[in-house]
Amino acid sequence: GLHVLINNAGIMAQRDVRTKDGFDVQMQTNHLSHFLLTALLFDSLRKAGNARVVCHSSTARHGPGGDLRKDHFQPCPANSLGGDSGSIVSES
């Protein structure tokens, strides 16, 4: 089995474009893909018996606080999330 999985992807300041399945490219690369890869490898992790999964984040986590916007976690058309390099943190 697989004993250690380290998820580490980091892109930022991307144009406001979508992946083939309709998600914001930055959100999918930095977050959603980690969960997909972990799910696909879960059986191998389980077989290891005492496996560890590490998801590395960037220093951007120290940015402005607030609730994450729900629209970043679902498919949506390009230019619907506030434009290039907009915040994923809700203003309200």
C-alpha positions as CSV (number, residue, x, y, z in Angstrom):
1,G,0.0,0.0,0.0
2,L,0.9,3.7,-0.2
3,H,2.2,5.0,3.1
4,V,2.4,8.7,2.4
5,L,0.6,11.0,0.0
6,I,1.7,14.7,-0.1
7,N,-0.6,17.0,-2.0
8,N,1.2,20.1,-3.1
9,A,0.1,22.3,-5.9
10,G,0.3,26.0,-6.1
11,I,-0.8,28.4,-8.8
12,M,-2.1,31.9,-8.4
13,A,-3.0,35.0,-10.2
14,Q,-4.4,33.0,-13.1
15,R,-6.7,34.4,-15.8
16,D,-10.4,33.9,-14.9
17,V,-10.8,30.7,-17.0
18,R,-12.5,27.3,-16.4
19,T,-11.2,23.7,-16.6
20,K,-13.0,21.4,-19.1
21,D,-15.4,20.4,-16.3
22,G,-16.3,24.0,-15.5
23,F,-14.3,24.8,-12.3
24,D,-12.1,27.8,-11.7
25,V,-8.6,26.6,-12.8
26,Q,-6.9,27.9,-9.6
27,M,-9.4,26.4,-7.2
28,Q,-9.3,23.0,-9.0
29,T,-5.5,22.9,-9.2
30,N,-4.8,24.0,-5.6
31,H,-7.7,22.3,-3.8
32,L,-10.2,20.1,-5.6
33,S,-7.6,18.0,-7.4
34,H,-6.0,17.1,-4.0
35,F,-9.3,15.6,-2.8
36,L,-9.8,13.8,-6.1
37,L,-6.3,12.3,-6.0
38,T,-6.7,11.3,-2.4
39,A,-10.0,9.6,-3.2
40,L,-8.5,7.7,-6.1
41,L,-5.6,6.4,-4.0
42,F,-7.7,5.8,-0.8
43,D,-7.7,2.0,-1.2
44,S,-3.9,1.9,-1.5
45,L,-3.6,4.2,1.5
46,R,-5.9,2.0,3.5
47,K,-3.9,-1.1,2.7
48,A,-0.8,0.5,4.2
49,G,-2.6,0.4,7.5
50,N,-1.1,3.5,9.0
51,A,-0.8,5.9,6.1
52,R,-0.6,9.7,6.2
53,V,-2.0,12.3,3.9
54,V,-0.5,15.8,3.9
55,C,-2.1,18.7,2.1
56,H,0.3,21.6,1.8
57,S,-1.1,25.1,1.7
58,S,0.5,28.4,0.8
59,T,1.1,31.4,3.0
60,A,-2.0,32.9,1.3
61,R,-3.9,31.2,4.2
62,H,-2.7,34.2,6.3
63,G,-4.6,36.6,4.0
64,P,-7.9,38.3,4.9
65,G,-10.3,36.2,6.9
66,G,-13.9,35.4,6.2
67,D,-16.1,32.6,4.9
68,L,-15.1,31.0,1.6
69,R,-17.5,31.8,-1.2
70,K,-19.7,28.8,-2.2
71,D,-19.5,29.8,-5.9
72,H,-15.8,28.8,-6.1
73,F,-16.8,25.2,-5.3
74,Q,-19.1,24.6,-8.2
75,P,-18.8,24.8,-12.0
76,C,-19.5,28.3,-13.4
77,P,-18.9,30.4,-16.5
78,A,-15.6,32.3,-16.9
79,N,-15.6,35.9,-15.6
80,S,-18.3,35.1,-13.1
81,L,-16.2,35.1,-10.0
82,G,-15.0,38.7,-9.9
83,G,-12.3,38.8,-12.5
84,D,-8.6,38.1,-12.4
85,S,-6.9,37.7,-9.1
86,G,-10.1,38.3,-7.1
87,S,-10.4,37.1,-3.6
88,I,-12.1,33.8,-2.8
89,V,-13.0,35.2,0.6
90,S,-16.5,36.6,1.1
91,E,-16.6,40.3,1.9
92,S,-19.8,39.9,4.0
